[in-house]
Amino acid sequence: QVQLVESGGGLVQPGGSLRLSCAASGSIFSIYAMGWYRQTPGKQRGLVAIMTSAGSTAYADSVKGRFTISRDNAKNTVYLQMNSLKPEDTAVYYCNLRTHAIVFNDYWGQGTQVTVSS
């Protein structure tokens, strides 16, 4: 079983910064990618940033140049540095771990609230 524990959310003013962390533990093998998604009420969960085990990254257009994803492979931890935050970044942020043995499997954290408001 895989557990993902997120931390770092909170309330920040527009233009501010936050750093989210997600530590994975348990029976982890064949990691394909780790990433962050976000969701607001009434909307589907959408990709924010992802990093594959090979180090490739992808970002949502709305966060390019402001958010940076990074990983500490030794700790099975993924980070999301969020700078120049905007009110529209307000959402619940979910950590995702995707493994690929024979099939893909997705694991999710419990979510952490990020609120950008003055």
trRosetta pair geometry for C-beta under 8 A, 3 or more apart (Angstrom, degrees):
i j d omega theta_ij theta_ji phi_ij phi_ji
1 26 5.0 -90 96 -160 57 139
1 27 6.1 80 27 20 31 105
2 24 6.4 -16 -170 -164 101 100
2 25 7.5 152 -156 80 55 38
2 26 4.4 -172 -109 74 36 135
2 27 6.4 -94 -63 59 72 66
2 28 5.9 91 -112 -80 106 81
2 97 6.3 -125 161 75 146 140
2 99 7.9 -175 -53 -24 156 130
2 107 4.5 -52 92 -117 132 165
3 24 7.1 154 83 -153 50 50
3 25 5.1 -16 61 63 98 87
3 26 5.1 124 7 -31 78 124
4 22 5.6 0 -174 -175 100 105
4 23 7.3 160 -152 78 51 41
4 24 5.4 -18 -99 -98 76 74
4 95 4.9 -156 166 92 133 121
4 96 7.9 -16 -112 -98 173 14
4 97 6.0 -175 -77 -8 128 115
4 107 5.9 145 -23 131 121 105
4 108 6.6 -119 46 142 139 20
4 109 3.8 -99 111 -76 112 82
4 110 7.8 -177 88 -9 85 65
5 22 7.0 160 77 -152 40 55
5 23 5.1 -16 58 57 95 91
5 25 7.6 9 0 10 108 108
5 109 6.6 155 -92 -133 10 110
5 110 7.8 10 -122 11 49 105
6 9 7.3 40 138 -21 112 107
6 20 6.4 -14 -165 -173 100 103
6 21 6.9 155 -154 85 51 52
6 22 4.9 -17 -97 -98 74 84
6 93 7.2 -179 -171 100 151 91
6 94 7.6 -116 -49 -138 155 35
6 95 5.0 179 -78 -12 110 120
6 109 4.3 93 -28 160 110 154
6 110 6.6 -143 27 49 107 75
6 111 6.9 -54 44 173 150 2
6 112 4.5 -134 123 -27 126 119
7 20 7.2 159 83 -155 41 59
7 21 5.1 -12 60 59 89 98
7 22 7.8 172 20 -77 64 43
7 112 6.8 156 -113 -96 14 151
8 18 6.1 130 157 169 95 96
8 19 5.3 -93 -156 97 140 55
8 20 4.1 -179 79 -111 131 42
8 21 5.2 118 -26 9 129 77
8 112 6.6 68 60 141 65 162
9 18 7.0 46 -125 174 34 146
9 20 6.5 31 -61 -102 69 100
9 93 6.4 178 -89 37 116 112
9 112 3.4 -178 -21 153 132 104
9 113 5.0 124 154 66 143 44
9 114 4.9 -112 -142 -67 93 68
10 18 6.5 180 47 -120 92 131
10 113 7.6 86 -72 91 18 79
10 114 7.0 9 44 -119 37 57
10 115 7.3 -83 138 37 32 84
11 115 4.7 -21 -107 74 71 108
11 117 6.7 -48 -156 44 97 96
12 16 3.9 -142 173 87 111 136
12 17 7.1 -141 -162 54 153 20
12 18 5.4 -134 -32 -48 150 109
12 85 5.6 65 97 59 127 154
12 114 7.5 -21 18 -166 108 85
12 115 7.3 150 25 84 61 57
12 116 5.7 -25 75 -109 84 68
13 16 4.8 100 60 -24 68 124
13 116 7.3 55 167 -161 12 68
13 117 7.2 -65 -114 87 47 32
13 118 5.4 58 -141 -100 92 66
14 85 6.4 -134 -134 96 41 75
14 86 6.1 35 -137 -125 95 40
14 87 6.0 -33 -85 -41 111 78
14 116 5.8 84 -83 168 61 104
14 117 7.5 30 -38 -112 83 11
14 118 5.9 -40 7 -51 100 98
15 84 6.1 -22 -134 -135 47 51
15 85 6.8 -56 22 52 11 66
16 85 5.4 -30 67 35 66 115
16 116 7.4 -173 48 -130 100 92
17 81 7.2 -7 -169 -176 111 79
17 82 6.2 162 -153 90 61 60
17 83 4.7 -10 -104 -106 104 62
17 84 7.7 21 -79 -14 80 37
17 85 6.7 168 -90 -18 31 105
18 82 4.9 -2 59 58 80 111
18 85 6.7 42 7 -57 97 145
18 114 6.3 -173 66 -130 161 114
19 79 6.2 -10 -176 -170 98 108
19 80 7.0 165 -156 81 51 50
19 81 5.1 -13 -109 -105 89 65
19 82 7.1 -174 -83 20 38 74
20 36 6.7 99 85 -110 144 142
20 79 6.7 154 83 -159 57 53
20 80 4.3 3 52 51 106 101
20 82 7.1 46 -6 -11 97 113
20 93 5.9 -89 -102 110 163 148
20 95 7.7 -168 148 -69 121 100
20 112 6.4 164 -131 68 113 141
20 114 7.6 -67 -66 -67 121 125
21 77 6.2 -10 -169 -174 95 113
21 78 7.6 153 -156 83 48 44
21 79 5.4 -18 -102 -104 67 78
22 34 7.2 -175 88 179 127 121
22 36 7.6 178 -16 -84 141 90
22 77 6.5 159 81 -155 49 63
22 78 4.9 -12 59 59 104 87
22 79 7.6 -171 21 -77 73 35
22 95 3.4 139 -123 -113 153 154
22 109 5.7 -110 -135 -52 115 148
23 75 6.7 -63 -127 152 96 99
23 76 6.6 80 -164 95 61 83
23 77 4.7 -21 -100 -100 68 95
24 28 5.7 91 137 -87 119 147
24 34 7.2 -120 -30 -109 137 132
24 76 4.2 -96 64 149 96 113
24 77 7.1 -167 14 -80 74 43
24 78 7.8 42 -18 -2 107 94
24 97 5.4 85 -103 -73 142 152
24 107 7.7 97 -130 94 113 138
25 28 7.3 -113 -163 -24 15 122
25 76 6.9 141 -73 85 48 139
28 31 6.4 14 174 -60 102 105
28 76 6.0 92 84 -131 171 148
28 97 7.4 -61 -127 167 112 149
28 99 7.4 -160 -155 -83 64 128
29 99 6.8 65 82 -146 51 134
29 101 7.1 45 104 -77 101 112
30 99 4.8 83 92 -171 88 96
30 100 5.5 -126 154 68 111 49
30 101 4.6 146 41 -73 169 72
31 34 6.8 -14 -173 -42 122 94
31 53 5.2 134 100 -80 89 119
31 76 7.8 -170 -67 -130 153 95
31 97 6.6 -63 -131 -169 99 99
31 98 7.5 95 -163 79 60 51
31 99 5.8 -59 -100 -102 38 75
32 52 6.6 -49 160 -142 60 83
32 53 6.2 -99 -154 -11 19 111
32 98 4.6 -57 63 109 110 95
32 99 5.9 142 -3 -140 91 18
32 100 4.0 69 -63 -5 126 110
32 104 6.8 -43 9 -123 159 92
33 50 5.3 23 168 179 131 107
33 51 6.4 166 -155 86 84 38
33 52 4.5 -48 -93 -103 96 55
33 53 6.6 -108 -75 -24 46 70
33 96 7.9 12 107 110 91 100
33 97 7.8 179 93 -152 49 42
33 98 4.8 11 54 50 84 112
34 50 7.3 173 94 -151 32 66
34 51 6.0 -13 63 61 76 88
34 71 6.2 117 56 -100 129 124
34 78 4.1 -160 128 -54 132 147
34 95 7.3 -8 -173 -174 95 92
34 96 6.8 166 -156 89 50 60
34 97 5.2 -12 -106 -105 85 69
34 98 7.4 -166 -78 21 38 72
35 47 6.8 -15 149 -145 140 90
35 48 7.3 165 167 61 94 76
35 49 5.8 -161 -153 102 91 51
35 50 3.2 -27 -93 -105 140 72
35 51 6.4 160 -81 15 78 59
35 69 6.8 -18 -126 -137 66 156
35 78 7.1 -93 -69 164 19 161
35 95 7.6 160 90 -156 35 53
35 96 5.0 -15 65 61 80 105
35 98 7.7 7 15 -3 103 107
36 47 7.9 101 88 -164 53 54
36 48 4.4 -43 102 62 96 121
36 49 5.3 22 44 50 100 82
36 50 7.5 -153 28 -71 55 55
36 69 6.8 -161 8 -102 110 117
36 78 7.4 -163 -46 125 90 124
36 80 4.8 14 -32 -67 159 146
36 93 5.7 -7 -170 -173 110 105
36 94 7.0 147 -157 77 58 45
36 95 6.1 -34 -100 -102 69 53
36 96 7.0 -180 -86 15 18 88
37 45 4.9 48 150 169 129 103
37 46 6.2 169 -159 84 89 27
37 47 5.6 -52 -105 -100 84 36
37 48 5.9 175 -111 0 23 89
37 93 7.3 156 82 -156 40 56
37 94 4.8 -20 66 63 91 99
37 96 5.8 54 -7 -25 108 125
38 45 7.0 174 87 -150 21 70
38 46 6.4 -27 61 61 69 77
38 48 5.2 68 -9 -54 103 120
38 89 7.9 -55 -175 -168 172 62
38 91 3.8 73 174 111 114 144
38 92 6.6 157 -154 78 68 43
38 93 4.9 -29 -96 -99 90 65
38 94 7.0 172 -88 15 35 76
38 114 7.7 -53 -126 37 126 120
39 43 6.3 -175 -158 86 68 87
39 44 7.1 -89 -121 144 98 25
39 45 4.2 -44 -72 -96 114 72
39 46 7.2 139 -83 12 62 67
39 91 5.9 144 62 -174 27 109
39 92 5.3 -24 62 61 85 95
39 94 6.9 25 1 -9 106 117
39 111 7.8 -55 41 -125 110 130
40 43 4.9 33 64 34 83 123
40 90 7.1 72 -102 104 114 76
40 91 4.8 -81 -63 -110 81 91
40 92 7.6 158 -83 15 39 75
43 46 7.5 -39 144 -17 112 110
45 94 6.5 -18 -147 29 131 137
46 60 6.7 71 139 -96 110 140
47 50 6.3 -42 -157 -29 116 112
47 58 7.5 -5 155 109 139 107
47 60 5.7 162 100 -62 78 98
48 59 7.3 -22 155 -148 49 69
48 60 5.5 -58 -131 1 34 120
48 63 5.9 37 -164 5 80 160
48 67 6.6 -66 166 127 103 168
48 80 7.0 30 115 -139 133 146
48 93 7.0 -12 -12 -134 157 100
49 57 6.7 -8 -171 -169 95 100
49 58 7.0 171 -149 88 52 50
49 59 4.9 -7 -103 -106 86 75
49 60 7.1 -90 -58 3 59 78
49 63 6.7 -94 -52 94 102 140
49 67 5.7 -143 -43 122 138 124
49 68 7.8 128 -145 -176 165 12
49 69 4.0 -178 137 -42 131 128
49 80 6.1 148 49 -119 131 107
50 57 6.8 162 85 -150 51 55
50 58 5.2 -3 54 53 96 92
50 69 7.0 93 14 73 4 177
50 96 7.7 -34 -108 71 99 118
51 55 6.8 -20 -173 -145 99 30
51 56 7.0 164 -152 82 54 42
51 57 5.0 -18 -98 -96 78 81
51 69 5.0 -163 -35 122 113 124
51 70 7.4 80 -49 -117 163 16
51 71 5.5 -152 95 -27 146 119
51 78 6.8 177 41 -133 119 118
52 55 6.7 -37 74 28 78 22
52 56 4.5 15 29 50 116 91
52 57 7.8 -141 10 -68 74 37
57 69 5.8 167 -136 60 120 113
59 63 5.4 -122 180 81 111 96
59 64 4.8 137 99 -82 133 75
59 67 6.4 160 -139 74 126 106
59 69 7.5 -175 -84 -4 93 112
60 63 5.1 64 66 18 92 101
60 64 7.4 -140 89 -33 44 80
61 64 5.8 -36 -149 -2 36 118
62 88 7.5 -98 -178 117 134 123
63 66 5.4 -107 -166 63 60 101
63 67 4.0 -6 167 13 118 124
63 82 7.7 -60 -151 -125 118 89
63 89 7.6 94 -96 -109 101 109
64 67 7.7 -52 -79 42 19 84
66 82 6.9 24 139 -159 92 60
66 83 5.3 -144 -168 72 68 75
66 84 4.6 -102 -131 60 111 109
66 85 7.6 140 170 -75 128 42
67 80 6.1 -10 -169 -174 110 92
67 81 6.7 157 -157 83 54 56
67 82 5.1 -10 -106 -106 90 67
67 83 7.2 -177 -79 25 40 68
68 80 7.5 158 79 -156 43 47
68 81 4.5 -6 57 56 94 107
68 83 7.9 25 1 2 97 106
69 78 6.7 -7 -169 -177 96 103
69 79 7.0 156 -155 83 49 57
69 80 5.6 -17 -100 -102 72 71
69 81 7.9 -160 -73 22 25 73
70 78 7.3 165 87 -157 40 59
70 79 4.9 -11 62 57 87 105
70 81 7.2 28 5 -8 110 106
71 77 6.9 157 -156 88 60 51
71 78 5.0 -26 -101 -104 82 72
71 79 7.3 -172 -80 16 32 77
72 75 4.3 15 109 37 117 107
72 76 7.7 -40 91 19 75 17
72 77 4.7 5 51 59 103 99
72 78 7.9 -157 24 -75 66 32
72 79 7.6 57 -11 -17 93 107
73 76 7.1 26 -165 -75 36 45
78 95 6.6 149 65 -145 117 112
80 93 7.2 -135 60 179 155 145
82 85 5.6 54 142 -79 108 102
82 89 6.9 140 -173 -180 135 150
82 114 7.4 29 56 -150 168 153
85 89 5.0 -106 -157 51 84 150
85 114 7.8 -128 -144 167 139 119
85 116 4.6 -152 144 -109 113 134
86 89 5.1 112 58 -11 68 99
86 116 6.0 89 102 120 21 157
87 90 5.9 -19 -178 -13 53 115
87 116 5.0 -150 -100 98 36 102
87 117 6.3 71 -116 -87 94 61
88 116 7.8 -35 33 63 31 132
89 114 6.5 -55 134 119 93 126
89 116 5.1 60 62 -7 97 143
90 114 6.3 -152 -129 104 43 74
90 115 5.1 35 -130 -129 104 49
90 116 5.0 -129 -60 29 86 80
90 117 7.1 43 -80 -43 135 92
91 113 8.0 -153 113 -143 29 55
91 114 6.2 6 56 56 59 96
92 111 4.4 13 171 -176 114 123
92 112 6.9 150 -159 69 68 26
92 113 5.5 -38 -101 -93 72 61
92 114 7.6 154 -107 18 22 73
93 111 6.7 145 71 -153 37 66
93 112 5.4 -28 62 63 91 82
93 113 7.7 156 15 -103 78 12
93 114 5.5 40 -16 -7 117 117
94 108 5.5 -13 179 -160 122 102
94 109 5.6 176 -160 58 65 87
94 111 4.9 -33 -85 -92 82 78
95 108 7.1 141 79 -159 58 49
95 109 3.8 53 45 -6 98 130
96 106 6.1 -28 -160 -160 104 98
96 107 7.0 142 -158 75 52 52
96 108 5.9 -17 -101 -101 69 68
96 109 7.7 -103 -57 3 38 84
97 106 7.4 145 77 -157 48 49
97 107 4.5 -13 59 59 97 105
98 104 5.9 -13 -171 -165 103 102
98 105 7.1 160 -153 79 54 44
98 106 5.4 -19 -100 -99 79 70
98 107 7.7 -169 -75 21 34 71
99 104 7.1 153 81 -153 47 50
99 105 4.9 -8 56 55 96 96
99 107 7.6 39 -7 -6 101 108
100 103 7.4 -111 -139 124 61 20
100 104 5.2 -19 -96 -96 83 67
100 105 7.8 -177 -76 18 39 69
101 105 7.7 9 15 1 94 112
108 111 8.0 6 162 -48 105 80
109 112 7.5 -17 122 -19 131 90
